[in-house]
Amino acid sequence: MIEADTLRAKKNEGKAVMITDGQGKSWGQWVIKGISTQYTEVIDNGVAQVLKIKISLLEYRQDANASAI
């Protein structure tokens, strides 16, 4: 699934990403440390109808003394 592949690519980059919830609230920057997927509700032809994605995050905090570029 495209969403899971996109998250894996972001994880592999190892860079902080902005996390925003479905209501538009920004939760700041986080680094994706791990991703697991589980396909459920598979129909007769083997296509999954539901993909559950679990993401492990590490909060990214820039050092207050660091300069922004």
N, C-alpha and C positions, 0 to 999 in steps of 0.2 A: 504494500500500500504506500502511496506517495507520501503521506504524512509521516509514517514511521521512517521511511528512507531519508526524508528531509531532516528529521531529528537526529538520525545516526550520522549524517554528514556534519551537522553542527557539533555533535559530540566529538567526532574525529578531528575537527578543526581545533578543539580545545580552547576556544575563545569564549568570553562572556557574551551572553545574549540577553536582551531585554525580555522579561516575562510579563505578559499582560493577560488578565483573566477575561472571561466571556462578557463581563460587564464593562470592560474598558479600563479597569483599574491596573495601573502599573505597579508591579512588585519589585522593580529594580533589576539589576543585572545578576545573572546566575551562570555558572558553568555546569554543563551537563556531564555528570560523572558516569552514569550508567543508564541503559535502556533495556527493558525486557518487553516482549510482546507475546500475547496469547490470542490465538484465533478461536472464536467460539461460534456456536450456532452455524455449523457447516451444513450446507444443503446437499442434496443428493449428488450433484455434479462436482462436489469438492470445493466449492467456492465459499469462503467464510463470509458471513453476514455481519459479524461483530469482531472488531479488533480492539483488544484491551492493551493499552500501553502504560507501563509503569516507568517513571523517570526518577532517577536519583540526581539531586541538584546540590551544588555547593554555592553558597552566596558569595558574590564577588564584591569586595570592598576595596576601592582605590585608597592607597595611603594618603592621608590628609596632607603630607609634606611633599607628595609627588606633584610634578608640574603636568598640567594637561597640554597636549600637543594639538 
